[in-house]
Amino acid sequence: FDFLHDVNKKHKEFVGNWNKNAVHVNLFETPVEAQYVRLYPTSCHTACTLRFELLGCELNVREAHLRQGAGGREQ
């Protein structure tokens, strides 16, 4: 697994909501292509739970393949 990094090259930390009724949205700064996503909770305060919904779109495989040259690098 690879960590996402912020602009300072530190592991990106996404902050959650502060109460049980609020919805908090975090967005990726750049698109992420992944088969799996792993979460590492870093703190917890009173009656902790984790709700997580990852929204995205399907990758257009043909378009991505056409953009890649030898070695799978974008051109």
C-alpha positions as CSV (number, residue, x, y, z in Angstrom):
1,F,0.0,0.0,0.0
2,D,1.1,3.6,-0.7
3,F,0.2,6.5,1.4
4,L,-1.3,9.7,0.0
5,H,0.9,12.7,0.7
6,D,0.1,16.4,1.2
7,V,1.9,19.3,-0.3
8,N,4.7,19.0,2.3
9,K,5.3,15.4,1.4
10,K,3.8,14.2,4.8
11,H,1.2,11.4,5.0
12,K,-2.2,13.0,4.2
13,E,-4.6,13.0,7.2
14,F,-8.3,13.4,6.6
15,V,-10.2,14.9,9.5
16,G,-13.7,13.5,10.2
17,N,-16.8,15.0,11.6
18,W,-17.1,16.4,15.2
19,N,-20.5,15.1,16.1
20,K,-22.6,12.1,15.4
21,N,-25.1,13.8,13.1
22,A,-22.9,15.8,10.8
23,V,-21.5,14.6,7.5
24,H,-17.9,15.6,6.7
25,V,-16.6,15.5,3.2
26,N,-12.9,15.0,2.3
27,L,-11.8,15.3,-1.3
28,F,-8.6,13.9,-3.0
29,E,-6.4,16.7,-4.4
30,T,-5.6,14.5,-7.5
31,P,-7.4,11.5,-8.9
32,V,-6.5,8.2,-7.2
33,E,-6.5,4.9,-9.1
34,A,-6.6,2.0,-6.7
35,Q,-8.0,-1.5,-6.3
36,Y,-8.1,-1.2,-2.5
37,V,-8.2,1.6,0.1
38,R,-6.9,1.1,3.6
39,L,-7.8,3.4,6.5
40,Y,-5.7,4.1,9.6
41,P,-7.7,5.9,12.3
42,T,-5.4,8.1,14.2
43,S,-7.5,9.4,17.0
44,C,-10.9,8.8,18.7
45,H,-13.0,10.7,21.2
46,T,-16.0,9.1,23.1
47,A,-18.1,6.4,21.5
48,C,-16.0,6.0,18.4
49,T,-17.3,4.7,15.1
50,L,-16.2,4.9,11.5
51,R,-18.5,5.6,8.6
52,F,-16.7,5.6,5.3
53,E,-18.1,6.0,1.8
54,L,-15.8,6.2,-1.2
55,L,-17.3,7.7,-4.3
56,G,-15.7,7.6,-7.7
57,C,-16.0,6.8,-11.3
58,E,-15.0,3.9,-13.5
59,L,-11.7,4.3,-15.3
60,N,-11.9,4.4,-19.1
61,V,-9.3,1.6,-19.7
62,R,-9.0,2.3,-23.5
63,E,-8.4,6.0,-23.0
64,A,-5.8,5.4,-20.3
65,H,-4.0,2.8,-22.5
66,L,-3.8,5.2,-25.4
67,R,-2.2,7.9,-23.2
68,Q,0.5,5.5,-22.0
69,G,3.7,4.8,-23.9
70,A,6.4,2.2,-23.4
71,G,6.8,1.2,-19.8
72,G,3.3,2.4,-18.9
73,R,4.3,6.0,-18.4
74,E,2.0,8.9,-19.4
75,Q,3.1,10.8,-22.4
